[in-house]
Amino acid sequence: MILTNIEQVPGKRIVRHLGLVNGNTVRAKHVGRDIMAGLKNLVGGELTGYTELLTESRDLATQRMVSEAEAMGANAVLNVRFSTSTISQGAAELMAYGTAVVIEDDL
């Protein structure tokens, strides 16, 4: 599966447009991560616990988007974007979305 954040894949031609696909996950903060983040706020630096949480969330949302695209018969997802939104205090949704297409080599 080709994933790209641009509208075309160089050297490839879109032969079928299958529509919007997305994948999402809603994650809550972890008490242990909150404690470490609070301590890190005192001294400064990266909040690695939250970085890991967001990386895992982005990967899962992307996997779910790819699964939806594959079920439609796509071999590429174009214009891939990520979005986040707050669901409740301490919980957020991360969504990956794009356009599922079938592409082939330009000949």
HELIX and SHEET records of a PDB file:
HELIX    1   1 VAL A   31  VAL A   43  1                                  13    
HELIX    2   2 THR A   48  MET A   72  1                                  25    
SHEET    1   A 4 ILE A   2  LEU A   3  0                                        
SHEET    2   A 4 ALA A  76  SER A  88  1                                        
SHEET    3   A 4 ALA A  91  ASP A 105 -1                                        
SHEET    4   A 4 LYS A  12  ALA A  28 -1                                        
END                                                                             
